[in-house]
Amino acid sequence: MDVLDAWLGEYNGLGRPAIPLGSKGEAGGAQLRLKYNPTPDTIAILHLVAVMRDGRPAIEVKSFAGPVAEASVEAGLWASAQLGRRP
């Protein structure tokens, strides 16, 4: 996460995008979310989850967009299912 946070800080600082990028993750690195808010009440999330599929490491990727609460919950439920966790 430190490298990603540094990259995002540099991107947002140098590029000065109209909509800055943000990130979230979890200790241990199983999940990573790149996110931005096109408007105060909407969000776009690119969610990446590290998993094992057929005994091999894989990264599952899915995008979510819409109202903040709904898209965030949908992304979280999807990630939990990918990791074999109960919602």
NUVEXKOL-501337 format. One record per residue (C-alpha): x, z, y; residue in three letters. Coordinates in steps of 0.5 Angstrom, whole numbers, plus 500, padded with zeros to 3 digits. Layout:
residues N
XZYALA...
***
This chain:
residues 87
500500500MET506501505ASP508494505VAL501492505LEU500496511ASP506494515ALA504487514TRP497488516LEU500492522GLY505486524GLU500481523TYR495484527ASN500486533GLY503479533LEU497475532GLY492479536ARG486476532PRO479477535ALA477480528ILE483485526PRO484485518LEU484492515GLY485495508SER484500503LYS486502496GLY487508492GLU493512489ALA496508483GLY494501486GLY489499481ALA484497487GLN486493494LEU481491499ARG482487505LEU477487510LYS474485517TYR468486521ASN466480524PRO461484528THR460492528PRO455492523ASP457487518THR463487513ILE467482509ALA471484503ILE476481499LEU477486493HIS482486488LEU482490481VAL488491477ALA486491469VAL487489462MET484483459ARG485482452ASP491486452GLY494483458ARG495485465PRO490481470ALA487481477ILE480481478GLU478478485VAL471478488LYS469477495SER463481498PHE460480505ALA454483509GLY451489512PRO457494512VAL453499507ALA450494502GLU457490501ALA461496501SER457499495VAL456493492GLU464492492ALA465499489GLY460498484LEU463492482TRP470495482ALA468501478SER465496472ALA472492472GLN475499471LEU470501466GLY468507470ARG461509470ARG457508477PRO
***
